[in-house]
Amino acid sequence: MTVPLLSLQGLTKAYPGVVANDTVSFDIGEGQVHALLGENGAGKSTLVKMIYGLVKPDSGQMLLRGAPFAPAEPRAARADGIAMVFQHFSLFDALNVAENIALGMEKPPELRDLAARIREVSETYGLPLDPFRTVGDLSAGERQRVEIIRCLLQEPKLLIMDEPTSVLTPQEVEILFKTLRKLQSEGTSILYISHKLEEIRTLCDHATILRLGKNVGECTPAETSARDMAEMMVGSTLQTPERGSREFGGVAMDITGLSVPAPSAFGTALKNVHLKVRKGEILGIGGVAGNGQDELLGVLSGETLTDADAVKLHGQPIGRLGPTARRKLGVLAAPEERLGHAAAPDMSLTENAMLTGSVREGLEKNGFLDWAATKDFAERIIKAFDVRTPGPGNAARSLSGGNLQKFVIGREVLQDPEVLVVNQPTWGVDAAAAAAIRQSLLDLAAKGAAVICISQDLDELMEISDSFAALNEGRLSAPREAAGLTVDEIGLMMGGAHGMEVAHV
């Protein structure tokens, strides 16, 4: 019988109030692409952190090619041939590609030699990179290439990938899959974490499903439908969002001829942006990461001030109003970056509920904070959006990425906004939670709110949007009715090659 590359045997890891992994066992074969599936909070991140040496299991053992394997730190895991590409990049914008890669090496060679090796490896695996380009000038997809090449230079036996396609275009996903198949053909094993189940069906040989910290099943993805895998993850029937019928009211938010310089050397300038969204309407805005999404959200939320008349709410100029004043008027926003922008990492969920809910929820009076009411608000969010956490006193950083996302979106939705702007509402969120978040946006629109949904997930935008526009290099295309749009038309809009003329309504 063939010895597996990595065997996990009864791994258990508990934290105060939660058992993250409960006697988890499974094997990863040599040259196998193995999917690890589960809801947010199912224990996937804790498990791969144990494999990579970031977390020590409470009990159980790991065997690497039959020998005991217990890395005390990532350096030890890397020395044994384990590499990991994290969901969140760890790169320095001001340094070039080669300098960033050198920082992650124990004994980096001369920069000239390293640059030659980067060129060689990146071209061999179909992910060409210029080692001397500044990272701040790279697209999200190119940044991910840096992280992957950094791993490939280690010649890993096992490559762990956490949500690797969340920032990629469909074309970039195809390139990545070619790279992974080449690695597989050379004998490298891949442990692949993703909530995009059709990708799992296309790429992976085998899948292990976690639920509430336990291994609840295995399957062959190519022989299992995405819906069946999703229902194995949640343990119940998956609910599909229902659009219902909606009538649009008058224009809620109006932007006319907006141009804003780039906020930093690595930002994107907004160029002659026109945008209108009506009451009860969901406007979907697509685009590849780094084309002005964050900058547009900043303008809409009030973090970036403009001329007063450049942004209007119900016909009234609000371009000079900051976020607090806009919240009072009903303009709420949920940015893409969860930790540090949407939530303060070391603050509790109760404190994070206060940060954006104080005005509309009446959580302060005469300068005093009403903590009892704030805790009640946080508990309402946790209950309504099924946020997996021991309680509202837990710090934001203690939540899994998907559960924090549910909290952030729920915090804004429950404040009954007039206009809600969300960027990447279901990024890194499992199928059931994504469906719940999308349904909450549809329900909000049904109540008469205007919703602007910025997302790189085209399936998501087509599922919930009434109209669609695309961002490309800071320019917004003319909006099109979402119903009937083809993937080719959307791709052209995102690439800036078609439909970029502005529709003056």
C-alpha positions in Angstrom: 0.0 0.0 0.0 1.3 3.4 -1.0 2.3 5.7 1.9 0.5 9.0 1.7 2.6 12.2 1.6 0.9 13.6 4.7 -1.3 11.7 7.1 -3.3 13.6 9.8 -4.4 11.4 12.7 -6.8 12.6 15.3 -5.7 16.2 15.3 -7.5 18.2 18.0 -7.1 21.9 18.8 -9.3 23.8 21.3 -9.5 27.5 22.2 -11.5 29.1 25.1 -15.2 28.5 24.2 -14.6 26.6 21.0 -13.1 23.3 19.7 -11.6 24.4 16.4 -10.6 20.9 15.3 -12.0 17.7 16.8 -10.1 14.5 16.1 -9.6 15.3 12.4 -8.0 12.5 10.3 -7.4 12.3 6.6 -4.6 11.6 4.1 -3.1 13.6 1.3 -1.6 11.5 -1.5 1.6 12.1 -3.5 0.8 14.3 -6.4 -2.8 14.8 -5.3 -4.9 18.0 -5.5 -6.9 17.7 -2.3 -9.7 20.1 -1.4 -10.4 21.1 2.2 -14.0 22.3 2.4 -16.2 23.7 5.1 -18.2 26.7 6.3 -16.6 29.7 7.8 -15.5 28.6 11.3 -15.5 24.9 10.4 -11.8 24.7 11.4 -10.0 24.8 8.0 -7.6 27.7 8.9 -6.6 26.1 12.2 -5.9 22.8 10.5 -3.6 24.2 7.9 -1.9 26.4 10.5 -1.0 23.1 12.4 0.4 21.7 9.2 2.4 24.8 8.5 3.8 25.1 12.1 1.9 28.2 13.2 -0.3 26.3 15.7 0.5 23.3 17.9 -2.2 20.6 18.2 -3.5 19.7 21.6 -3.5 16.0 20.6 -3.1 13.7 17.6 -0.2 13.4 15.3 1.0 14.0 11.7 3.1 11.8 9.6 5.1 13.1 6.6 5.9 10.2 4.2 5.4 7.8 7.2 7.7 9.7 9.6 6.5 11.8 12.6 6.0 15.5 11.6 5.5 18.2 14.2 6.9 21.5 12.9 7.5 24.0 15.8 7.4 27.0 13.4 6.9 27.7 9.7 10.6 27.7 9.1 10.6 24.0 10.2 7.6 23.2 7.9 9.3 24.9 5.0 12.5 22.9 5.6 10.4 19.7 5.4 8.9 20.8 2.0 5.6 22.5 3.1 4.8 25.8 1.5 1.7 28.0 1.9 0.1 30.8 -0.1 -2.1 32.8 2.3 -5.4 34.4 1.5 -4.1 37.8 2.6 -0.8 38.8 0.9 2.2 39.7 3.0 4.1 42.0 0.7 5.8 45.4 1.0 4.4 47.8 -1.7 7.6 50.0 -1.8 9.9 47.1 -2.5 10.3 45.3 -5.8 9.4 41.6 -6.4 12.9 40.2 -5.9 13.4 42.2 -2.6 10.0 40.9 -1.3 10.9 37.3 -2.1 14.4 37.7 -0.5 12.8 38.8 2.7 11.0 35.4 3.0 14.2 33.4 2.5 16.5 32.0 5.2 19.7 32.6 3.2 18.8 34.7 0.1 21.3 34.7 -2.8 22.7 37.9 -4.4 19.8 39.9 -5.7 21.0 39.5 -9.3 21.1 35.7 -9.0 17.7 35.7 -7.3 16.2 37.8 -10.0 17.4 35.4 -12.7 15.9 32.5 -10.7 12.6 34.3 -10.3 12.5 34.9 -14.1 13.3 31.2 -14.8 10.8 29.7 -12.4 8.0 32.2 -13.2 8.3 31.5 -16.9 8.6 27.7 -16.4 5.3 27.7 -14.6 3.4 30.1 -16.8 3.4 33.0 -14.3 5.9 35.5 -15.8 7.1 38.1 -13.4 9.5 41.0 -13.7 11.7 40.7 -10.6 12.5 44.4 -10.6 8.9 45.8 -10.7 7.7 47.6 -7.6 5.0 45.5 -5.9 2.8 48.6 -5.3 2.4 48.8 -9.1 1.3 45.2 -9.5 -2.3 44.1 -9.9 -3.8 41.8 -7.3 -3.3 38.8 -9.7 0.4 39.7 -10.2 0.8 40.1 -6.4 -0.5 36.6 -6.0 2.1 35.4 -8.5 4.8 36.8 -6.3 3.5 34.8 -3.3 3.3 31.6 -5.5 6.8 32.0 -7.0 8.1 32.7 -3.5 6.7 29.2 -2.5 7.9 27.5 -5.8 11.5 28.6 -5.2 11.4 26.3 -2.2 10.5 23.3 -4.5 7.8 22.2 -2.1 6.4 18.7 -1.6 3.1 20.1 -0.4 1.7 23.5 -1.5 -1.2 24.8 0.7 -3.4 27.4 -1.1 -6.1 29.4 0.8 -8.7 31.0 -1.4 -6.3 31.5 -4.2 -8.7 32.7 -6.8 -10.7 35.4 -4.8 -8.8 38.2 -6.5 -8.4 36.7 -10.0 -10.2 37.3 -13.3 -11.5 34.2 -15.1 -8.5 34.3 -17.4 -6.1 34.5 -14.5 -7.9 31.5 -12.9 -7.2 29.4 -16.0 -3.5 30.4 -15.9 -3.3 29.4 -12.2 -5.0 26.1 -12.9 -2.5 25.3 -15.7 0.3 26.0 -13.2 -1.2 23.8 -10.5 -1.7 20.9 -13.0 2.0 21.2 -14.0 3.1 21.1 -10.4 0.8 18.1 -9.9 2.4 16.3 -12.9 5.8 16.8 -11.3 4.7 15.1 -8.1 3.8 18.1 -5.9 0.7 17.7 -3.7 -1.7 20.6 -3.3 -4.1 21.2 -0.4 -6.6 23.6 -1.8 -9.1 25.7 0.2 -11.9 27.5 -1.7 -15.5 28.4 -1.4 -15.9 28.3 -5.2 -17.2 24.8 -5.6 -17.2 24.7 -9.4 -13.5 25.3 -9.3 -13.1 22.5 -6.8 -15.0 20.2 -9.2 -12.7 21.3 -12.1 -9.4 21.0 -10.3 -9.4 18.7 -7.3 -9.0 14.9 -7.2 -10.4 14.5 -3.7 -12.2 16.5 -1.0 -12.4 16.4 2.7 -15.4 18.2 4.3 -15.2 19.8 7.8 -18.2 20.9 9.8 -17.9 22.4 13.3 -14.3 21.2 13.6 -15.0 17.5 12.6 -14.3 15.6 9.4 -17.9 14.8 8.3 -17.2 13.2 4.9 -15.1 12.7 1.8 -16.0 12.9 -1.9 -14.7 12.9 -5.4 -15.5 16.5 -6.6 -15.8 15.6 -10.3 -18.5 13.1 -9.4 -20.3 15.4 -6.9 -22.4 18.4 -7.7 -21.6 21.8 -6.2 -24.9 21.9 -4.4 -24.3 18.4 -2.9 -20.9 19.5 -1.6 -22.4 22.7 -0.2 -25.1 20.8 1.6 -22.4 18.4 3.1 -20.7 21.5 4.4 -23.7 23.0 6.1 -25.5 19.7 7.0 -28.8 20.9 5.6 -30.6 22.0 2.4 -29.0 25.0 0.8 -31.3 28.0 0.4 -31.1 29.9 -2.9 -31.6 33.7 -2.8 -35.0 34.8 -4.0 -35.2 38.1 -5.9 -39.0 38.7 -5.6 -40.6 41.6 -7.4 -39.4 45.2 -6.7 -40.4 48.6 -7.9 -37.8 51.3 -8.3 -38.4 54.8 -6.8 -36.6 58.0 -7.6 -32.8 58.5 -7.8 -31.3 58.0 -4.3 -27.6 58.6 -5.0 -26.3 60.5 -8.0 -22.6 61.1 -9.0 -21.9 63.3 -12.0 -18.6 63.9 -13.8 -16.5 62.9 -10.7 -12.7 62.9 -11.0 -10.5 62.3 -8.0 -6.7 62.0 -8.0 -5.1 58.8 -6.7 -4.9 58.8 -2.9 -1.4 57.4 -2.9 1.4 56.4 -5.2 -0.2 53.0 -5.6 -3.8 54.1 -5.8 -6.1 54.6 -8.8 -7.5 58.0 -9.9 -11.2 58.1 -10.6 -11.9 59.6 -14.0 -15.2 61.3 -15.1 -17.4 58.9 -13.1 -21.2 59.1 -13.6 -23.4 56.9 -11.4 -27.1 56.9 -10.5 -28.9 54.3 -8.3 -32.6 54.4 -7.6 -34.5 53.4 -4.5 -35.1 49.7 -4.5 -32.4 49.1 -7.1 -29.2 47.0 -6.8 -26.4 48.4 -9.0 -23.6 45.8 -9.4 -20.1 47.1 -10.2 -17.6 44.6 -11.5 -13.9 44.9 -12.2 -10.5 43.4 -11.6 -9.0 44.3 -8.3 -7.0 47.5 -8.3 -9.1 49.4 -10.8 -10.6 52.0 -8.4 -13.0 49.9 -6.3 -11.6 51.2 -2.9 -11.4 54.7 -4.2 -15.0 54.7 -5.4 -16.2 53.3 -2.0 -14.2 56.1 -0.3 -16.0 58.7 -2.3 -19.4 57.2 -1.7 -18.9 56.7 2.0 -17.5 60.1 2.7 -13.9 59.0 3.5 -12.8 60.9 0.5 -14.3 64.4 0.2 -15.2 66.0 -3.2 -16.9 69.1 -4.4 -20.3 69.3 -2.7 -22.3 68.9 -5.9 -20.3 65.9 -7.1 -22.2 63.5 -4.9 -25.9 63.9 -4.2 -28.3 62.1 -1.9 -32.0 62.5 -2.9 -30.9 65.6 -4.9 -29.1 67.2 -2.0 -25.3 67.8 -2.3 -23.3 65.7 0.2 -19.8 65.7 -1.4 -18.3 67.7 1.5 -19.8 65.5 4.3 -17.7 63.0 6.1 -18.7 59.4 7.0 -20.5 60.3 10.3 -22.6 63.0 8.7 -23.5 60.6 5.8 -24.4 57.8 8.2 -26.8 60.2 9.9 -28.5 60.7 6.5 -28.6 57.0 5.9 -25.5 56.4 3.6 -23.7 53.3 5.0 -20.8 51.4 3.7 -18.9 48.1 4.2 -15.4 48.2 2.8 -13.5 45.2 1.4 -10.7 45.1 4.0 -12.3 43.5 7.1 -9.5 43.9 9.7 -8.3 47.4 10.1 -10.9 49.2 7.9 -14.3 47.5 8.4 -13.4 46.4 12.0 -10.8 47.3 14.6 -9.0 44.0 15.2 -8.4 44.2 18.9 -11.8 45.7 19.8 -14.7 43.5 20.8 -17.7 42.9 18.6 -19.6 45.1 20.9 -17.1 47.9 20.5 -17.1 47.4 16.7 -20.9 47.6 16.7 -20.6 51.0 18.4 -18.1 52.3 15.8 -20.6 52.5 13.0 -23.9 52.0 14.8 -23.8 54.8 17.4 -25.6 57.4 15.3 -28.4 55.4 13.7 -28.9 53.0 16.6 -28.9 55.8 19.2 -26.1 54.2 21.2 -24.8 57.5 22.7 -26.4 60.4 24.4 -24.8 63.7 25.5 -21.4 62.2 25.0 -22.0 59.0 27.0 -22.0 55.6 25.4 -24.9 53.2 26.2 -23.0 49.9 26.4 -26.0 47.8 27.3 -27.8 49.0 24.2 -24.6 48.4 22.2 -24.3 44.9 23.4 -27.9 44.2 22.5 -27.2 45.6 19.0 -24.1 43.3 18.7 -26.1 40.3 19.8 -28.8 41.1 17.3 -26.2 41.1 14.5 -24.7 37.8 15.7 -28.1 36.1 15.8 -29.5 37.5 12.6 -26.4 36.7 10.5 -25.4 33.5 12.3 -22.0 34.8 13.3 -20.1 31.9 14.9 -18.5 33.4 18.0 -18.7 32.6 21.8 -20.2 36.1 22.3 -20.1 39.8 21.6 -17.2 40.3 24.0 -14.8 38.4 21.7 -12.3 40.5 19.7 -12.9 41.0 16.0 -9.6 39.3 15.1 -10.7 36.1 16.9 -13.4 35.4 14.3 -12.7 33.5 11.0 -12.7 35.8 8.0 -16.1 34.7 6.8 -17.7 35.2 10.2 -16.2 38.6 10.6 -17.6 39.4 7.1 -21.1 38.3 8.2 -20.8 40.6 11.3 -19.6 43.6 9.2 -22.4 43.2 6.6 -25.0 42.5 9.3 -24.0 45.6 11.3 -24.7 47.9 8.3 -27.9 46.1 7.0 -29.6 46.1 10.4 -29.3 49.9 10.5 -31.8 50.2 7.7 -29.8 52.4 5.4 -31.1 54.7 2.7 -28.1 53.8 0.6 -25.7 50.8 1.3 -22.4 50.5 -0.5 -20.6 47.2 -0.1 -17.3 46.1 -1.6 -16.7 42.3 -1.9 -19.7 41.4 0.4 -19.1 37.6 0.2 -15.3 37.5 -0.2 -14.0 34.3 1.5 -17.5 33.4 2.7 -18.9 29.9 2.4 -21.8 29.0 0.1 -24.5 29.1 2.8 -23.3 32.4 4.3 -22.9 33.9 0.8 -26.5 33.0 0.0 -27.6 34.6 3.3 -25.7 37.8 2.7 -27.0 38.1 -0.9 -30.6 37.5 0.4 -30.1 40.3 3.0 -29.1 42.7 0.2 -32.1 41.7 -1.9 -34.4 42.1 1.1 -32.9 45.5 1.9 -33.6 46.7 -1.7 -37.1 45.3 -1.4 -37.6 47.6 1.5 -36.7 50.6 -0.7 -33.0 51.0 -0.1 -30.6 51.7 -2.9 -27.7 49.2 -2.9 -24.4 49.5 -4.7 -22.5 46.2 -4.7 -18.9 46.3 -5.8 -17.6 42.8 -6.4 -15.1 40.7 -8.4 -17.5 37.7 -8.2 -19.5 38.0 -11.5 -21.8 35.1 -10.6 -22.8 37.1 -7.5 -23.4 40.3 -9.4 -25.5 38.6 -12.0 -27.5 36.8 -9.2 -28.6 40.0 -7.4 -28.0 43.0 -9.7 -30.7 45.0 -11.5 -28.1 46.9 -13.5 -24.4 46.4 -14.1 -21.4 48.6 -14.7 -17.7 47.9 -14.8 -14.6 49.8 -13.4 -11.5 49.9 -15.5 -8.5 52.1 -14.6 -10.8 54.4 -12.6 -13.4 54.8 -15.3 -16.9 53.5 -14.9 -18.7 52.1 -17.9 -22.3 53.0 -18.8 -24.7 50.9 -16.8 -26.4 48.1 -18.6 -29.5 46.1 -17.5 -28.1 43.0 -15.8 -30.6 40.6 -17.2 -29.4 39.1 -20.5 -25.8 40.3 -20.2 -23.4 37.6 -21.5 -20.0 36.7 -20.0 -18.3 38.0 -23.1 -20.0 41.4 -22.9 -19.1 41.6 -19.2 -15.5 40.7 -19.9 -15.2 43.4 -22.6 -16.7 46.0 -20.1 -14.3 45.0 -17.4 -11.4 45.2 -19.9 -12.4 48.7 -20.9 -12.7 47.7 -24.6 -16.5 48.1 -24.9 -19.3 50.1 -23.4 -17.2 52.7 -21.7 -19.2 55.6 -23.1 -21.2 57.3 -20.4 -24.9 57.1 -20.4 -26.4 60.5 -19.5 -29.8 59.7 -18.1 
